[in-house]
């Protein structure tokens, strides 16, 4: 499950999940707005990246949804009220 930490208008998403090269890894986190509209995503290279990303949410309001996508286990969704 992803974890969100907020500092001002920035959130950091960390997914406690192994990064076993291209065999088993977190592909990307996806940020959605309060209406589930796409905001941004960060693609990970499982050979060089940890499953941690930072995102500016300064223009968003009410809630932010974060989805972490695993290449084997599908998706996990978490929400933060802002």
Gaussian input, Z-matrix of N, CA and C with variables (Angstrom, degrees):
# hf/3-21g

backbone

0 1
 N
 C     1     B1
 C     2     B2     1     A1
 N     3     B3     2     A2     1     D1
 C     4     B4     3     A3     2     D2
 C     5     B5     4     A4     3     D3
 N     6     B6     5     A5     4     D4
 C     7     B7     6     A6     5     D5
 C     8     B8     7     A7     6     D6
 N     9     B9     8     A8     7     D7
 C    10    B10     9     A9     8     D8
 C    11    B11    10    A10     9     D9
 N    12    B12    11    A11    10    D10
 C    13    B13    12    A12    11    D11
 C    14    B14    13    A13    12    D12
 N    15    B15    14    A14    13    D13
 C    16    B16    15    A15    14    D14
 C    17    B17    16    A16    15    D15
 N    18    B18    17    A17    16    D16
 C    19    B19    18    A18    17    D17
 C    20    B20    19    A19    18    D18
 N    21    B21    20    A20    19    D19
 C    22    B22    21    A21    20    D20
 C    23    B23    22    A22    21    D21
 N    24    B24    23    A23    22    D22
 C    25    B25    24    A24    23    D23
 C    26    B26    25    A25    24    D24
 N    27    B27    26    A26    25    D25
 C    28    B28    27    A27    26    D26
 C    29    B29    28    A28    27    D27
 N    30    B30    29    A29    28    D28
 C    31    B31    30    A30    29    D29
 C    32    B32    31    A31    30    D30
 N    33    B33    32    A32    31    D31
 C    34    B34    33    A33    32    D32
 C    35    B35    34    A34    33    D33
 N    36    B36    35    A35    34    D34
 C    37    B37    36    A36    35    D35
 C    38    B38    37    A37    36    D36
 N    39    B39    38    A38    37    D37
 C    40    B40    39    A39    38    D38
 C    41    B41    40    A40    39    D39
 N    42    B42    41    A41    40    D40
 C    43    B43    42    A42    41    D41
 C    44    B44    43    A43    42    D42
 N    45    B45    44    A44    43    D43
 C    46    B46    45    A45    44    D44
 C    47    B47    46    A46    45    D45
 N    48    B48    47    A47    46    D46
 C    49    B49    48    A48    47    D47
 C    50    B50    49    A49    48    D48
 N    51    B51    50    A50    49    D49
 C    52    B52    51    A51    50    D50
 C    53    B53    52    A52    51    D51
 N    54    B54    53    A53    52    D52
 C    55    B55    54    A54    53    D53
 C    56    B56    55    A55    54    D54
 N    57    B57    56    A56    55    D55
 C    58    B58    57    A57    56    D56
 C    59    B59    58    A58    57    D57
 N    60    B60    59    A59    58    D58
 C    61    B61    60    A60    59    D59
 C    62    B62    61    A61    60    D60
 N    63    B63    62    A62    61    D61
 C    64    B64    63    A63    62    D62
 C    65    B65    64    A64    63    D63
 N    66    B66    65    A65    64    D64
 C    67    B67    66    A66    65    D65
 C    68    B68    67    A67    66    D66
 N    69    B69    68    A68    67    D67
 C    70    B70    69    A69    68    D68
 C    71    B71    70    A70    69    D69
 N    72    B72    71    A71    70    D70
 C    73    B73    72    A72    71    D71
 C    74    B74    73    A73    72    D72
 N    75    B75    74    A74    73    D73
 C    76    B76    75    A75    74    D74
 C    77    B77    76    A76    75    D75
 N    78    B78    77    A77    76    D76
 C    79    B79    78    A78    77    D77
 C    80    B80    79    A79    78    D78
 N    81    B81    80    A80    79    D79
 C    82    B82    81    A81    80    D80
 C    83    B83    82    A82    81    D81
 N    84    B84    83    A83    82    D82
 C    85    B85    84    A84    83    D83
 C    86    B86    85    A85    84    D84
 N    87    B87    86    A86    85    D85
 C    88    B88    87    A87    86    D86
 C    89    B89    88    A88    87    D87
 N    90    B90    89    A89    88    D88
 C    91    B91    90    A90    89    D89
 C    92    B92    91    A91    90    D90
 N    93    B93    92    A92    91    D91
 C    94    B94    93    A93    92    D92
 C    95    B95    94    A94    93    D93
 N    96    B96    95    A95    94    D94
 C    97    B97    96    A96    95    D95
 C    98    B98    97    A97    96    D96
 N    99    B99    98    A98    97    D97
 C   100   B100    99    A99    98    D98
 C   101   B101   100   A100    99    D99
 N   102   B102   101   A101   100   D100
 C   103   B103   102   A102   101   D101
 C   104   B104   103   A103   102   D102
 N   105   B105   104   A104   103   D103
 C   106   B106   105   A105   104   D104
 C   107   B107   106   A106   105   D105
 N   108   B108   107   A107   106   D106
 C   109   B109   108   A108   107   D107
 C   110   B110   109   A109   108   D108
 N   111   B111   110   A110   109   D109
 C   112   B112   111   A111   110   D110
 C   113   B113   112   A112   111   D111
 N   114   B114   113   A113   112   D112
 C   115   B115   114   A114   113   D113
 C   116   B116   115   A115   114   D114
 N   117   B117   116   A116   115   D115
 C   118   B118   117   A117   116   D116
 C   119   B119   118   A118   117   D117
 N   120   B120   119   A119   118   D118
 C   121   B121   120   A120   119   D119
 C   122   B122   121   A121   120   D120
 N   123   B123   122   A122   121   D121
 C   124   B124   123   A123   122   D122
 C   125   B125   124   A124   123   D123
 N   126   B126   125   A125   124   D124
 C   127   B127   126   A126   125   D125
 C   128   B128   127   A127   126   D126
 N   129   B129   128   A128   127   D127
 C   130   B130   129   A129   128   D128
 C   131   B131   130   A130   129   D129
 N   132   B132   131   A131   130   D130
 C   133   B133   132   A132   131   D131
 C   134   B134   133   A133   132   D132
 N   135   B135   134   A134   133   D133
 C   136   B136   135   A135   134   D134
 C   137   B137   136   A136   135   D135
 N   138   B138   137   A137   136   D136
 C   139   B139   138   A138   137   D137
 C   140   B140   139   A139   138   D138
 N   141   B141   140   A140   139   D139
 C   142   B142   141   A141   140   D140
 C   143   B143   142   A142   141   D141
 N   144   B144   143   A143   142   D142
 C   145   B145   144   A144   143   D143
 C   146   B146   145   A145   144   D144
 N   147   B147   146   A146   145   D145
 C   148   B148   147   A147   146   D146
 C   149   B149   148   A148   147   D147
 N   150   B150   149   A149   148   D148
 C   151   B151   150   A150   149   D149
 C   152   B152   151   A151   150   D150
 N   153   B153   152   A152   151   D151
 C   154   B154   153   A153   152   D152
 C   155   B155   154   A154   153   D153
 N   156   B156   155   A155   154   D154
 C   157   B157   156   A156   155   D155
 C   158   B158   157   A157   156   D156
 N   159   B159   158   A158   157   D157
 C   160   B160   159   A159   158   D158
 C   161   B161   160   A160   159   D159
 N   162   B162   161   A161   160   D160
 C   163   B163   162   A162   161   D161
 C   164   B164   163   A163   162   D162
 N   165   B165   164   A164   163   D163
 C   166   B166   165   A165   164   D164
 C   167   B167   166   A166   165   D165
 N   168   B168   167   A167   166   D166
 C   169   B169   168   A168   167   D167
 C   170   B170   169   A169   168   D168
 N   171   B171   170   A170   169   D169
 C   172   B172   171   A171   170   D170
 C   173   B173   172   A172   171   D171
 N   174   B174   173   A173   172   D172
 C   175   B175   174   A174   173   D173
 C   176   B176   175   A175   174   D174
 N   177   B177   176   A176   175   D175
 C   178   B178   177   A177   176   D176
 C   179   B179   178   A178   177   D177
 N   180   B180   179   A179   178   D178
 C   181   B181   180   A180   179   D179
 C   182   B182   181   A181   180   D180
 N   183   B183   182   A182   181   D181
 C   184   B184   183   A183   182   D182
 C   185   B185   184   A184   183   D183
 N   186   B186   185   A185   184   D184
 C   187   B187   186   A186   185   D185
 C   188   B188   187   A187   186   D186
 N   189   B189   188   A188   187   D187
 C   190   B190   189   A189   188   D188
 C   191   B191   190   A190   189   D189
 N   192   B192   191   A191   190   D190
 C   193   B193   192   A192   191   D191
 C   194   B194   193   A193   192   D192
 N   195   B195   194   A194   193   D193
 C   196   B196   195   A195   194   D194
 C   197   B197   196   A196   195   D195
 N   198   B198   197   A197   196   D196
 C   199   B199   198   A198   197   D197
 C   200   B200   199   A199   198   D198
 N   201   B201   200   A200   199   D199
 C   202   B202   201   A201   200   D200
 C   203   B203   202   A202   201   D201
 N   204   B204   203   A203   202   D202
 C   205   B205   204   A204   203   D203
 C   206   B206   205   A205   204   D204
 N   207   B207   206   A206   205   D205
 C   208   B208   207   A207   206   D206
 C   209   B209   208   A208   207   D207
 N   210   B210   209   A209   208   D208
 C   211   B211   210   A210   209   D209
 C   212   B212   211   A211   210   D210
 N   213   B213   212   A212   211   D211
 C   214   B214   213   A213   212   D212
 C   215   B215   214   A214   213   D213
 N   216   B216   215   A215   214   D214
 C   217   B217   216   A216   215   D215
 C   218   B218   217   A217   216   D216
 N   219   B219   218   A218   217   D217
 C   220   B220   219   A219   218   D218
 C   221   B221   220   A220   219   D219
 N   222   B222   221   A221   220   D220
 C   223   B223   222   A222   221   D221
 C   224   B224   223   A223   222   D222
 N   225   B225   224   A224   223   D223
 C   226   B226   225   A225   224   D224
 C   227   B227   226   A226   225   D225
 N   228   B228   227   A227   226   D226
 C   229   B229   228   A228   227   D227
 C   230   B230   229   A229   228   D228
 N   231   B231   230   A230   229   D229
 C   232   B232   231   A231   230   D230
 C   233   B233   232   A232   231   D231
 N   234   B234   233   A233   232   D232
 C   235   B235   234   A234   233   D233
 C   236   B236   235   A235   234   D234
 N   237   B237   236   A236   235   D235
 C   238   B238   237   A237   236   D236
 C   239   B239   238   A238   237   D237
 N   240   B240   239   A239   238   D238
 C   241   B241   240   A240   239   D239
 C   242   B242   241   A241   240   D240
 N   243   B243   242   A242   241   D241
 C   244   B244   243   A243   242   D242
 C   245   B245   244   A244   243   D243

   B1=1.4473
   B2=1.5320
   B3=1.3216
   B4=1.4596
   B5=1.5288
   B6=1.3288
   B7=1.4576
   B8=1.5197
   B9=1.3379
   B10=1.4617
   B11=1.5154
   B12=1.3286
   B13=1.4552
   B14=1.5209
   B15=1.3385
   B16=1.4605
   B17=1.5192
   B18=1.3349
   B19=1.4569
   B20=1.5222
   B21=1.3345
   B22=1.4651
   B23=1.5099
   B24=1.3190
   B25=1.4691
   B26=1.5262
   B27=1.3269
   B28=1.4663
   B29=1.5162
   B30=1.3193
   B31=1.4645
   B32=1.5221
   B33=1.3254
   B34=1.4568
   B35=1.5202
   B36=1.3136
   B37=1.4594
   B38=1.5217
   B39=1.3281
   B40=1.4608
   B41=1.5194
   B42=1.3126
   B43=1.4556
   B44=1.5315
   B45=1.3263
   B46=1.4620
   B47=1.5213
   B48=1.2909
   B49=1.4641
   B50=1.5119
   B51=1.3032
   B52=1.4639
   B53=1.5305
   B54=1.3138
   B55=1.4585
   B56=1.5296
   B57=1.3307
   B58=1.4622
   B59=1.5285
   B60=1.3318
   B61=1.4588
   B62=1.5197
   B63=1.3113
   B64=1.4612
   B65=1.5258
   B66=1.3325
   B67=1.4631
   B68=1.5302
   B69=1.3504
   B70=1.4673
   B71=1.5277
   B72=1.3427
   B73=1.4561
   B74=1.5368
   B75=1.3444
   B76=1.4578
   B77=1.5189
   B78=1.3071
   B79=1.4622
   B80=1.5230
   B81=1.3548
   B82=1.4641
   B83=1.5213
   B84=1.3375
   B85=1.4548
   B86=1.5326
   B87=1.3090
   B88=1.4667
   B89=1.5252
   B90=1.3277
   B91=1.4547
   B92=1.5215
   B93=1.3493
   B94=1.4658
   B95=1.5227
   B96=1.3382
   B97=1.4652
   B98=1.5205
   B99=1.3177
   B100=1.4668
   B101=1.5218
   B102=1.3294
   B103=1.4665
   B104=1.5242
   B105=1.3172
   B106=1.4638
   B107=1.5276
   B108=1.3381
   B109=1.4670
   B110=1.5252
   B111=1.3138
   B112=1.4592
   B113=1.5248
   B114=1.3377
   B115=1.4614
   B116=1.5236
   B117=1.3313
   B118=1.4680
   B119=1.5209
   B120=1.3302
   B121=1.4503
   B122=1.5238
   B123=1.3125
   B124=1.4532
   B125=1.5223
   B126=1.3148
   B127=1.4656
   B128=1.5270
   B129=1.3347
   B130=1.4593
   B131=1.5175
   B132=1.3225
   B133=1.4507
   B134=1.5257
   B135=1.3225
   B136=1.4627
   B137=1.5214
   B138=1.3081
   B139=1.4569
   B140=1.5246
   B141=1.3460
   B142=1.4647
   B143=1.5265
   B144=1.3237
   B145=1.4619
   B146=1.5204
   B147=1.3199
   B148=1.4618
   B149=1.5314
   B150=1.3404
   B151=1.4582
   B152=1.5397
   B153=1.3393
   B154=1.4614
   B155=1.5254
   B156=1.3412
   B157=1.4677
   B158=1.5210
   B159=1.3394
   B160=1.4595
   B161=1.5227
   B162=1.3595
   B163=1.4559
   B164=1.5245
   B165=1.3369
   B166=1.4574
   B167=1.5258
   B168=1.3331
   B169=1.4727
   B170=1.5202
   B171=1.3450
   B172=1.4551
   B173=1.5193
   B174=1.3188
   B175=1.4660
   B176=1.5249
   B177=1.3206
   B178=1.4606
   B179=1.5195
   B180=1.3421
   B181=1.4606
   B182=1.5218
   B183=1.3158
   B184=1.4662
   B185=1.5205
   B186=1.3145
   B187=1.4645
   B188=1.5220
   B189=1.3257
   B190=1.4614
   B191=1.5178
   B192=1.3191
   B193=1.4624
   B194=1.5247
   B195=1.3161
   B196=1.4569
   B197=1.5199
   B198=1.3091
   B199=1.4589
   B200=1.5219
   B201=1.3202
   B202=1.4651
   B203=1.5194
   B204=1.3279
   B205=1.4620
   B206=1.5248
   B207=1.3254
   B208=1.4618
   B209=1.5284
   B210=1.3277
   B211=1.4669
   B212=1.5341
   B213=1.3475
   B214=1.4609
   B215=1.5241
   B216=1.3246
   B217=1.4637
   B218=1.5165
   B219=1.3062
   B220=1.4514
   B221=1.5208
   B222=1.3452
   B223=1.4615
   B224=1.5199
   B225=1.3600
   B226=1.4649
   B227=1.5250
   B228=1.3126
   B229=1.4650
   B230=1.5164
   B231=1.3415
   B232=1.4517
   B233=1.5294
   B234=1.3283
   B235=1.4622
   B236=1.5261
   B237=1.3332
   B238=1.4531
   B239=1.5215
   B240=1.3378
   B241=1.4569
   B242=1.5155
   B243=1.3346
   B244=1.4680
   B245=1.5018
   A1=108.71
   A2=117.57
   A3=119.02
   A4=111.11
   A5=114.91
   A6=121.96
   A7=107.28
   A8=116.80
   A9=121.42
   A10=109.08
   A11=115.45
   A12=121.89
   A13=107.30
   A14=115.79
   A15=120.29
   A16=110.29
   A17=115.40
   A18=123.01
   A19=106.43
   A20=116.48
   A21=120.05
   A22=110.68
   A23=116.23
   A24=120.40
   A25=112.62
   A26=116.51
   A27=121.08
   A28=109.84
   A29=115.72
   A30=120.22
   A31=108.52
   A32=114.20
   A33=120.63
   A34=106.77
   A35=115.87
   A36=121.92
   A37=108.12
   A38=115.18
   A39=122.22
   A40=107.90
   A41=116.27
   A42=120.71
   A43=107.68
   A44=115.64
   A45=120.79
   A46=109.98
   A47=116.33
   A48=122.28
   A49=108.56
   A50=116.82
   A51=120.44
   A52=111.36
   A53=114.95
   A54=122.17
   A55=105.55
   A56=116.04
   A57=123.53
   A58=109.95
   A59=115.53
   A60=119.65
   A61=109.95
   A62=116.81
   A63=120.49
   A64=112.53
   A65=117.26
   A66=121.41
   A67=111.46
   A68=117.20
   A69=121.59
   A70=107.65
   A71=117.08
   A72=119.33
   A73=112.00
   A74=114.87
   A75=121.53
   A76=106.86
   A77=116.31
   A78=122.03
   A79=110.22
   A80=115.73
   A81=119.48
   A82=110.49
   A83=116.07
   A84=120.56
   A85=107.38
   A86=115.96
   A87=122.05
   A88=107.19
   A89=116.76
   A90=122.88
   A91=108.75
   A92=115.27
   A93=121.72
   A94=109.14
   A95=116.54
   A96=120.14
   A97=111.13
   A98=116.46
   A99=121.85
   A100=113.91
   A101=117.97
   A102=121.81
   A103=111.06
   A104=116.26
   A105=124.08
   A106=112.63
   A107=116.00
   A108=120.96
   A109=109.98
   A110=116.27
   A111=122.43
   A112=110.54
   A113=116.74
   A114=122.16
   A115=109.79
   A116=116.57
   A117=120.50
   A118=110.44
   A119=114.81
   A120=121.86
   A121=108.56
   A122=115.83
   A123=122.07
   A124=107.54
   A125=116.54
   A126=120.69
   A127=109.13
   A128=116.52
   A129=122.17
   A130=110.88
   A131=115.39
   A132=122.15
   A133=104.99
   A134=118.75
   A135=120.68
   A136=114.32
   A137=117.14
   A138=119.49
   A139=112.27
   A140=117.34
   A141=119.62
   A142=114.26
   A143=119.80
   A144=122.54
   A145=112.75
   A146=115.30
   A147=121.99
   A148=106.14
   A149=119.37
   A150=121.18
   A151=111.91
   A152=115.42
   A153=123.03
   A154=107.78
   A155=116.84
   A156=120.28
   A157=110.04
   A158=115.89
   A159=122.46
   A160=108.99
   A161=114.71
   A162=120.39
   A163=110.33
   A164=116.41
   A165=121.82
   A166=108.03
   A167=116.65
   A168=120.90
   A169=111.04
   A170=116.56
   A171=122.22
   A172=115.29
   A173=118.74
   A174=121.18
   A175=112.83
   A176=117.53
   A177=120.59
   A178=110.51
   A179=116.27
   A180=120.40
   A181=110.37
   A182=114.62
   A183=124.98
   A184=114.24
   A185=118.45
   A186=121.37
   A187=110.59
   A188=114.65
   A189=122.54
   A190=106.13
   A191=116.06
   A192=122.16
   A193=108.52
   A194=116.31
   A195=121.66
   A196=107.96
   A197=115.13
   A198=121.98
   A199=107.75
   A200=117.38
   A201=121.73
   A202=107.43
   A203=115.29
   A204=120.68
   A205=110.99
   A206=115.80
   A207=123.36
   A208=108.29
   A209=116.57
   A210=118.75
   A211=113.02
   A212=118.75
   A213=120.59
   A214=113.79
   A215=117.29
   A216=120.26
   A217=114.20
   A218=119.00
   A219=123.29
   A220=111.79
   A221=119.00
   A222=121.19
   A223=112.73
   A224=114.28
   A225=121.71
   A226=107.03
   A227=116.67
   A228=122.36
   A229=110.36
   A230=116.09
   A231=122.32
   A232=107.75
   A233=117.00
   A234=121.63
   A235=109.55
   A236=115.97
   A237=121.64
   A238=107.78
   A239=116.15
   A240=121.18
   A241=108.40
   A242=116.49
   A243=120.63
   A244=112.16
   D1=133.73
   D2=178.11
   D3=-69.79
   D4=154.79
   D5=176.22
   D6=-121.37
   D7=136.80
   D8=179.42
   D9=-114.13
   D10=130.25
   D11=172.20
   D12=-120.42
   D13=133.31
   D14=-177.12
   D15=-110.98
   D16=139.94
   D17=173.67
   D18=-139.42
   D19=101.03
   D20=-177.03
   D21=64.82
   D22=-123.55
   D23=-178.97
   D24=-98.78
   D25=17.52
   D26=179.46
   D27=-119.78
   D28=138.83
   D29=171.82
   D30=-117.26
   D31=149.10
   D32=173.60
   D33=-117.49
   D34=127.29
   D35=178.91
   D36=-107.03
   D37=124.69
   D38=177.80
   D39=-124.16
   D40=127.82
   D41=177.31
   D42=-112.46
   D43=113.32
   D44=-179.34
   D45=-73.29
   D46=83.88
   D47=-172.73
   D48=-148.35
   D49=145.09
   D50=179.39
   D51=-64.59
   D52=153.08
   D53=173.20
   D54=-123.13
   D55=85.96
   D56=-175.57
   D57=-96.42
   D58=62.05
   D59=-177.15
   D60=55.28
   D61=-151.55
   D62=-179.77
   D63=-80.05
   D64=2.13
   D65=178.29
   D66=-73.84
   D67=-44.76
   D68=-175.04
   D69=-156.89
   D70=114.35
   D71=-173.61
   D72=-162.72
   D73=166.42
   D74=171.61
   D75=-83.34
   D76=119.81
   D77=-177.65
   D78=-73.82
   D79=-48.57
   D80=-177.40
   D81=-170.75
   D82=156.00
   D83=164.52
   D84=-96.61
   D85=144.97
   D86=177.06
   D87=-121.10
   D88=132.51
   D89=178.68
   D90=-103.89
   D91=130.63
   D92=178.87
   D93=-123.67
   D94=149.27
   D95=177.95
   D96=-85.15
   D97=-174.57
   D98=-175.17
   D99=-60.60
   D100=-20.59
   D101=178.83
   D102=-104.68
   D103=18.14
   D104=-178.87
   D105=64.30
   D106=24.56
   D107=175.07
   D108=-80.83
   D109=141.80
   D110=-179.80
   D111=-63.40
   D112=131.77
   D113=176.22
   D114=-109.81
   D115=-55.90
   D116=177.73
   D117=-169.25
   D118=169.42
   D119=175.85
   D120=-145.83
   D121=160.70
   D122=176.49
   D123=-130.56
   D124=117.15
   D125=178.83
   D126=-82.68
   D127=135.95
   D128=178.32
   D129=-102.35
   D130=145.03
   D131=167.61
   D132=-98.17
   D133=111.43
   D134=-173.96
   D135=-66.65
   D136=-11.85
   D137=178.25
   D138=-87.89
   D139=-16.44
   D140=-176.37
   D141=-131.73
   D142=-17.52
   D143=-175.27
   D144=-106.34
   D145=147.66
   D146=167.04
   D147=-91.23
   D148=155.95
   D149=-177.68
   D150=-79.59
   D151=63.63
   D152=-179.37
   D153=-134.72
   D154=134.20
   D155=178.70
   D156=-146.85
   D157=153.61
   D158=177.44
   D159=-114.33
   D160=144.35
   D161=-176.84
   D162=-142.78
   D163=135.51
   D164=176.01
   D165=-83.05
   D166=124.19
   D167=-179.77
   D168=-117.39
   D169=20.05
   D170=-175.61
   D171=-55.97
   D172=-31.29
   D173=-178.22
   D174=-92.25
   D175=-4.06
   D176=-177.80
   D177=-90.07
   D178=160.35
   D179=178.90
   D180=-141.47
   D181=161.10
   D182=177.19
   D183=70.01
   D184=-76.67
   D185=179.39
   D186=-140.36
   D187=156.39
   D188=173.47
   D189=-128.13
   D190=135.22
   D191=176.04
   D192=-105.58
   D193=138.47
   D194=175.27
   D195=-125.01
   D196=130.81
   D197=177.98
   D198=-117.48
   D199=127.75
   D200=172.75
   D201=-104.31
   D202=127.26
   D203=-177.83
   D204=-106.49
   D205=123.84
   D206=176.65
   D207=-101.99
   D208=142.43
   D209=-178.81
   D210=-70.35
   D211=-13.82
   D212=179.10
   D213=-117.13
   D214=-30.67
   D215=-172.13
   D216=-107.64
   D217=10.21
   D218=177.68
   D219=75.71
   D220=-129.89
   D221=-168.63
   D222=-128.93
   D223=149.19
   D224=172.77
   D225=-121.71
   D226=137.73
   D227=-178.60
   D228=-116.91
   D229=137.56
   D230=174.43
   D231=-138.11
   D232=152.11
   D233=-178.08
   D234=-126.66
   D235=146.76
   D236=174.40
   D237=-131.16
   D238=132.73
   D239=175.21
   D240=-83.14
   D241=137.57
   D242=179.54
   D243=-122.47

